[in-house]
């Protein structure tokens, strides 16, 4: 009998409050924990030193939210001045954002979006050191629902004893709540936003329910000028559920899929690039519709029909998408849903790229009412019966797959999920099926940071998935720990996936025709 701690299945990211996942877009409605509610002391509304402590030079402020490997961060505060200036020099700073003291790296004249400029401007950027341990995240992790939410407020305070503009030096003290003054270019790139609602039968209760999925799409105008283009779909982990797709976009730095580094791998005729669709559920993809949430990864999703309808609706409304080149992937809960959808709709997607996937190889033991069994300490109980049955394997063995995982993942434990599943596919004769297995997770945004093993999507979104494991070694292995793999941080393996240099180059060449 195999057992897996229930909480290891609950999130697509670390349950580290404030650094797990994030999103940000100007004008978004915040929501967060009551413990973080504060009354904002907004010093931008008055110039009276007795009330705000402000010198009057700074009249307002905004924060720049950016996606990082670990989630959101605030690398800049954009100060609005009471005058336009051509030169700024500032020393001796004390800056606090969301109760975290920050290290100032640079100060310069900028435009209202925070971009450095050589022209006269009424804005100054305060650029701060942003790390995994001190990102200044605008999000909080709500343990009651297992998801990330906006903080209720985002207090900043800025003090500078030596603030010089155009040769005039003054002291500056300013504080404000910037939660409703967010600048986020990463999410603004997703210009198309909508939702899809329909009535569907709950597979567990048999009753009809109204369900809604939300989505955001990256649709570069240049792509419509040429041939039909590929579509890359991302399905979020549990921590990014809700009704704000920005959480899913930035929670795992999915905005990286829209950047030139990854976009350059996709092509259609003379055009370079791909559409990117991020779909969000209000709960989580593993939800089976039962009372205990079905969070074991060994059941059919409540959302599989509406997700298919949402994708098809989007494709139908966007005739520039090549219906033969739709690529489906995601992390953890989203990796589970990738497998679930590929099994139920094997003729629709051109390829799957599940990351730290949570589709269980073994079935959980069930109570008489059909719910999964759990131990007293909250561990889901798995038996020896397979959930990824031989029939399912035969359904998908001829489909293109590229799996990504890290051997030290303690949430979607490889021995329970990806390793036996991958071996079953290879033993069934899967050929265009690859696995990149890493030793642990090291990023590039913070060279000093070491992430938990569940963060293997970092390698995917950094375009570092280049190597694969030896399929023959996996096929013939009787080892239940490594399953014939040799984990490697050099691309995920020592071999190449045929003629392809990386996962996105491979993905670009996959087509249903």
C-alpha positions in Angstrom: 0.0 0.0 0.0 1.3 3.4 -0.9 0.5 6.5 1.2 1.1 10.1 0.3 0.7 13.1 2.6 -2.4 15.0 1.6 -0.8 18.4 2.0 1.9 17.5 -0.5 -0.8 17.5 -3.2 -2.4 20.8 -2.3 -0.2 23.4 -4.0 1.7 24.0 -7.2 4.1 26.1 -5.2 5.6 26.3 -1.8 3.2 27.2 1.0 5.5 30.1 2.0 3.2 33.0 2.8 3.9 36.1 0.8 6.4 34.5 -1.7 4.4 31.6 -3.2 2.5 33.2 -6.1 1.4 36.5 -7.2 -0.2 38.8 -9.7 -0.5 42.4 -10.3 -2.4 44.7 -12.6 -3.4 48.3 -12.2 -6.9 48.7 -10.9 -7.3 45.1 -9.7 -9.5 44.4 -6.6 -7.4 43.3 -3.7 -8.3 40.5 -1.3 -6.3 39.1 1.6 -6.2 37.9 5.1 -7.7 39.9 8.0 -4.4 39.8 9.9 -2.9 42.0 7.2 -5.7 44.6 7.1 -4.5 48.1 8.0 -5.7 51.6 7.8 -3.5 53.2 5.1 -1.7 56.4 6.1 -1.6 58.0 2.7 0.8 60.9 2.8 0.3 61.9 -0.8 -2.9 63.8 -0.1 -1.4 66.6 1.9 1.8 68.7 2.0 1.5 69.5 5.7 4.5 68.1 7.5 2.7 67.8 10.7 0.3 65.2 9.1 2.5 63.3 6.7 6.1 64.1 7.5 6.5 64.8 3.8 8.7 67.6 2.5 6.1 68.2 -0.2 8.5 67.2 -3.0 6.8 63.8 -3.4 3.1 64.0 -3.9 2.2 60.4 -4.9 3.7 57.0 -5.6 3.1 53.7 -7.4 4.7 50.3 -7.3 6.0 48.2 -10.1 5.0 44.5 -9.8 7.1 42.0 -11.7 7.0 38.2 -12.1 10.0 36.2 -10.7 10.8 32.5 -10.5 9.3 32.4 -7.0 6.3 34.5 -7.7 5.7 38.3 -7.4 8.1 41.0 -6.4 8.2 44.8 -6.2 11.5 46.0 -7.6 10.6 49.6 -8.0 8.7 52.5 -6.4 7.8 55.2 -8.8 7.6 58.6 -7.0 5.6 61.4 -8.4 7.2 64.8 -7.7 5.5 68.2 -7.5 7.7 69.4 -10.3 9.6 68.3 -13.4 13.3 67.7 -12.9 16.3 67.1 -15.2 18.7 65.7 -12.6 18.4 63.7 -9.4 20.9 62.4 -6.8 19.8 60.7 -3.6 21.6 59.1 -0.7 20.9 57.7 2.7 17.6 55.9 2.1 15.3 54.0 4.4 12.6 52.2 2.4 10.0 49.8 3.7 7.5 47.9 1.5 4.8 45.7 3.0 6.6 45.7 6.4 9.9 44.6 4.8 12.9 46.9 4.8 14.5 47.1 1.4 17.9 47.8 0.0 18.0 50.6 -2.5 20.1 49.9 -5.6 19.6 52.9 -7.8 17.6 56.1 -8.1 16.9 57.8 -11.4 14.5 60.0 -13.4 11.9 57.9 -15.1 8.6 58.1 -17.0 5.3 57.4 -15.3 5.8 53.6 -15.9 9.1 53.5 -14.2 11.3 53.3 -17.3 14.5 55.3 -17.1 14.6 58.4 -19.3 17.1 61.1 -20.2 14.4 63.8 -20.6 12.8 66.1 -18.1 10.2 64.2 -16.0 8.1 64.6 -12.9 8.8 61.0 -11.8 11.7 59.3 -10.0 12.3 55.5 -9.7 13.6 54.0 -6.5 15.0 50.6 -7.6 15.4 48.0 -4.9 17.2 44.7 -4.4 14.5 42.0 -4.9 15.3 38.5 -3.7 13.5 35.2 -2.9 13.8 36.0 0.8 12.8 39.7 0.4 10.7 40.2 -2.7 8.2 42.7 -1.2 5.4 40.5 -2.5 1.9 42.1 -3.0 0.3 38.8 -2.2 -0.6 36.7 0.8 -1.2 33.0 1.0 -4.6 32.1 2.4 -4.2 28.7 4.1 -7.9 28.3 4.6 -8.4 27.9 0.8 -4.9 27.0 -0.2 -4.6 30.0 -2.6 -2.8 33.2 -3.0 -4.7 36.5 -2.8 -3.9 40.2 -3.1 -3.0 41.8 0.2 -5.7 44.2 1.6 -3.1 47.0 1.5 0.4 47.6 0.4 2.1 50.2 2.6 5.3 51.9 1.5 7.4 54.3 3.4 10.3 56.3 1.9 12.8 58.4 3.8 15.9 60.1 2.3 18.0 62.5 4.2 19.9 63.7 1.1 17.5 64.1 -1.8 18.9 66.4 -4.5 17.0 67.5 -7.5 18.5 70.1 -9.9 21.1 71.0 -7.3 18.6 71.6 -4.5 18.9 69.2 -1.5 16.1 68.4 0.9 15.0 65.6 3.2 12.1 63.5 2.0 9.6 61.5 4.1 6.7 59.9 2.4 4.2 57.0 3.1 1.2 55.7 1.2 -0.9 52.6 0.5 -0.1 51.7 -3.1 -2.4 48.7 -3.5 -4.5 50.5 -6.0 -1.5 52.0 -7.8 0.2 49.1 -9.4 2.1 49.0 -12.7 2.6 45.6 -14.1 3.9 45.3 -17.8 4.0 41.4 -17.4 0.2 41.1 -17.1 -0.6 44.0 -19.5 0.9 41.8 -22.3 -2.2 39.6 -21.9 -4.6 41.9 -23.7 -7.5 39.5 -24.1 -9.5 38.7 -21.0 -12.8 36.9 -20.6 -14.6 34.0 -18.9 -16.7 31.0 -20.0 -19.8 29.8 -18.1 -21.9 26.8 -18.6 -24.0 24.1 -16.9 -22.3 20.8 -16.3 -23.1 17.5 -14.5 -21.1 17.0 -11.4 -19.4 13.6 -11.9 -19.6 12.8 -8.2 -23.1 14.0 -7.3 -24.8 13.7 -10.7 -26.4 17.1 -10.3 -26.2 20.0 -12.7 -23.9 22.9 -11.7 -23.1 26.2 -13.2 -19.3 26.5 -13.6 -17.1 29.4 -14.7 -13.5 29.5 -15.9 -11.5 32.7 -16.4 -8.8 33.3 -19.0 -6.3 35.7 -20.3 -4.5 35.5 -23.6 -1.4 37.0 -25.1 -2.2 37.9 -28.7 0.6 39.9 -30.4 -0.8 41.9 -33.3 2.0 40.9 -35.6 1.0 37.2 -35.7 -2.3 38.0 -37.5 -0.3 39.2 -40.5 0.9 35.8 -41.6 -0.1 32.2 -41.4 -2.1 30.5 -38.7 0.0 30.3 -35.5 0.5 27.8 -32.6 -1.3 28.2 -29.3 0.4 27.4 -26.0 -2.0 26.7 -23.1 -0.9 27.0 -19.4 -2.9 25.4 -16.5 -2.0 26.7 -13.1 -1.3 25.0 -9.8 -3.6 25.0 -6.8 -2.1 28.2 -5.4 -3.2 30.2 -8.4 -6.9 29.4 -8.4 -9.5 32.2 -8.2 -11.2 34.6 -10.6 -8.2 36.8 -11.5 -6.0 35.3 -14.2 -3.2 37.7 -13.3 -2.6 35.5 -10.3 -1.9 32.5 -12.6 0.1 34.6 -15.0 2.6 35.8 -12.4 2.3 33.1 -9.8 4.7 30.9 -11.6 6.2 33.6 -13.9 4.1 32.3 -16.8 4.7 35.8 -18.3 8.0 34.2 -19.5 6.1 32.4 -22.2 5.4 35.8 -23.9 9.0 37.0 -23.8 11.3 36.9 -26.8 13.5 34.1 -25.4 10.7 31.5 -25.6 8.6 33.1 -28.3 11.6 32.9 -30.7 11.3 29.1 -30.7 7.9 29.2 -32.4 7.2 29.9 -36.0 4.6 29.7 -38.7 5.9 30.5 -42.2 7.9 33.7 -41.9 6.2 34.7 -38.6 7.9 34.1 -35.2 5.9 33.6 -32.0 2.9 31.9 -30.5 -0.4 32.8 -28.8 -0.5 32.0 -25.1 -3.7 31.2 -23.2 -3.8 31.0 -19.4 -7.0 29.4 -18.0 -8.0 29.7 -14.4 -10.5 27.8 -12.2 -12.0 29.2 -9.1 -10.9 26.2 -7.1 -8.4 23.7 -8.4 -8.2 21.2 -11.3 -8.1 18.1 -9.1 -11.5 18.9 -7.8 -13.7 15.8 -8.4 -16.9 17.5 -7.2 -17.1 15.6 -3.9 -17.3 17.1 -0.4 -13.7 16.5 0.5 -12.4 18.1 -2.7 -10.9 15.0 -4.4 -7.4 16.3 -3.9 -5.6 13.1 -4.5 -4.9 13.3 -8.2 -6.6 9.9 -8.7 -10.0 11.0 -10.0 -11.6 12.7 -13.0 -11.9 16.5 -12.7 -15.1 18.4 -12.3 -13.7 20.9 -14.8 -12.7 18.7 -17.7 -15.7 19.4 -19.9 -15.9 23.1 -19.3 -12.1 23.4 -19.8 -12.5 21.7 -23.2 -15.4 24.0 -24.1 -13.4 27.1 -23.0 -10.5 26.1 -25.1 -12.6 25.3 -28.1 -14.6 28.6 -27.7 -11.4 30.6 -27.6 -9.9 28.8 -30.7 -13.2 29.4 -32.6 -13.2 33.1 -31.8 -9.6 33.4 -32.9 -9.3 32.2 -36.5 -5.6 32.9 -36.5 -4.9 30.0 -34.1 -3.8 26.8 -35.9 -6.1 24.1 -34.5 -3.5 21.5 -35.4 -0.8 23.1 -33.2 -2.3 23.5 -29.7 0.1 22.6 -26.9 -1.3 21.9 -23.4 0.8 22.0 -20.2 0.9 23.3 -16.6 2.4 22.6 -13.2 1.3 20.3 -10.3 -2.5 20.6 -10.3 -2.1 21.9 -13.9 0.2 19.0 -14.7 -2.5 16.6 -13.4 -5.1 18.4 -15.6 -2.8 18.2 -18.6 -2.7 14.4 -18.2 -6.5 14.2 -17.5 -7.3 16.2 -20.7 -4.9 14.3 -22.9 -6.5 11.1 -21.7 -10.1 12.3 -22.3 -9.4 14.2 -25.5 -6.5 12.4 -27.2 -7.4 13.7 -30.7 -7.4 17.4 -29.9 -4.0 18.5 -28.6 -0.7 18.4 -30.6 1.5 17.8 -27.5 1.5 17.8 -23.7 4.2 19.3 -21.4 3.2 18.4 -17.8 5.5 19.9 -15.1 5.8 18.3 -11.6 2.5 16.6 -12.6 0.1 15.4 -10.0 -1.8 12.7 -11.9 -1.4 9.7 -9.5 -0.2 6.4 -10.9 -2.1 4.6 -8.1 -5.8 4.9 -7.2 -6.7 6.1 -3.7 -8.8 3.7 -1.6 -12.5 4.8 -1.5 -15.1 4.9 1.2 -18.6 3.5 0.6 -19.8 7.0 -0.5 -17.1 7.1 -3.1 -14.8 9.7 -1.3 -11.2 8.9 -0.9 -9.9 7.5 2.4 -7.6 9.5 4.6 -5.7 8.6 7.8 -6.3 10.5 11.0 -3.3 12.8 10.3 -4.6 13.8 6.9 -2.7 11.4 4.6 -4.6 10.1 1.6 -4.5 6.3 1.4 -3.4 4.8 -1.9 -3.7 1.1 -2.8 -1.9 -1.1 -5.3 -4.6 -0.6 -8.0 -3.5 1.6 -10.8 -5.3 4.9 -11.6 -3.2 5.3 -14.8 -4.5 2.1 -16.1 -3.2 0.1 -19.1 -6.2 1.3 -21.1 -5.3 5.0 -20.4 -1.7 4.4 -21.2 -2.6 2.8 -24.6 -4.9 5.8 -25.2 -2.0 8.3 -24.9 1.1 6.4 -25.7 1.3 7.7 -29.3 0.8 11.3 -28.3 3.8 13.7 -28.0 4.8 14.3 -24.4 7.6 16.0 -22.6 7.6 15.7 -18.8 9.6 17.9 -16.4 10.3 17.1 -12.8 12.9 17.3 -10.0 13.8 14.1 -8.1 13.7 16.0 -4.8 10.0 17.1 -5.2 8.3 16.3 -1.9 4.8 17.5 -3.1 4.2 15.7 -6.4 6.6 12.9 -5.4 8.1 11.5 -8.6 7.9 7.9 -7.4 4.1 8.3 -7.0 3.5 10.3 -10.1 5.7 11.0 -13.1 8.3 8.1 -12.8 5.9 5.1 -12.9 3.7 6.9 -15.4 6.6 7.6 -17.7 8.0 4.1 -17.4 4.5 2.7 -18.2 4.3 4.8 -21.4 7.8 3.8 -22.5 7.1 0.1 -21.8 3.9 0.4 -23.9 5.9 1.6 -26.9 5.7 5.4 -26.6 8.4 6.9 -28.8 7.8 10.7 -29.0 7.8 10.8 -25.2 10.5 12.5 -23.2 11.4 13.1 -19.6 13.7 15.8 -18.1 14.6 14.9 -14.5 16.6 17.5 -12.5 18.6 16.9 -9.3 17.1 20.0 -7.5 15.9 23.4 -8.4 18.3 26.3 -8.8 17.2 29.5 -10.5 18.7 32.6 -12.1 16.7 35.5 -10.7 18.4 35.0 -7.3 21.7 33.1 -7.6 21.8 32.6 -3.8 18.3 31.0 -3.6 17.6 27.3 -3.5 14.0 26.4 -4.2 12.1 23.4 -3.0 12.0 20.5 -5.5 8.4 21.2 -6.6 9.6 24.4 -8.4 10.8 22.4 -11.5 8.7 24.8 -13.7 11.5 27.2 -13.1 13.6 25.3 -15.6 10.8 25.3 -18.2 10.1 29.0 -17.9 13.8 29.8 -18.0 14.1 27.9 -21.2 16.6 25.5 -19.6 14.9 22.2 -20.5 17.4 20.8 -23.0 18.3 17.2 -22.0 16.3 14.1 -21.6 16.6 10.7 -19.8 17.6 7.5 -21.4 14.4 5.7 -22.4 16.0 2.3 -22.6 17.3 2.6 -19.1 13.8 3.6 -17.9 12.2 0.8 -19.9 14.4 -1.9 -18.4 14.7 -0.6 -14.8 13.4 -2.4 -11.8 14.5 0.3 -9.4 11.5 1.9 -7.6 13.5 5.0 -6.6 15.1 6.4 -9.7 13.3 4.2 -12.3 16.5 4.1 -14.5 16.9 7.9 -14.5 20.0 9.9 -13.9 18.8 13.3 -12.6 20.9 16.2 -14.0 20.7 19.9 -13.5 22.4 20.3 -16.9 19.1 20.4 -18.9 17.4 17.5 -17.1 19.3 14.7 -18.8 22.4 13.8 -20.7 20.7 13.0 -24.0 18.9 15.0 -26.7 15.3 14.6 -27.6 16.0 13.4 -31.2 17.0 16.4 -33.3 15.7 19.0 -30.9 17.8 21.3 -28.8 15.2 22.2 -26.2 11.6 21.6 -25.3 10.2 24.6 -27.1 11.9 23.7 -30.4 10.4 20.2 -30.1 7.0 21.7 -29.2 7.0 23.9 -32.2 7.4 21.0 -34.6 4.5 18.9 -33.1 1.3 19.0 -35.2 -1.8 16.8 -35.5 -1.2 16.7 -39.3 
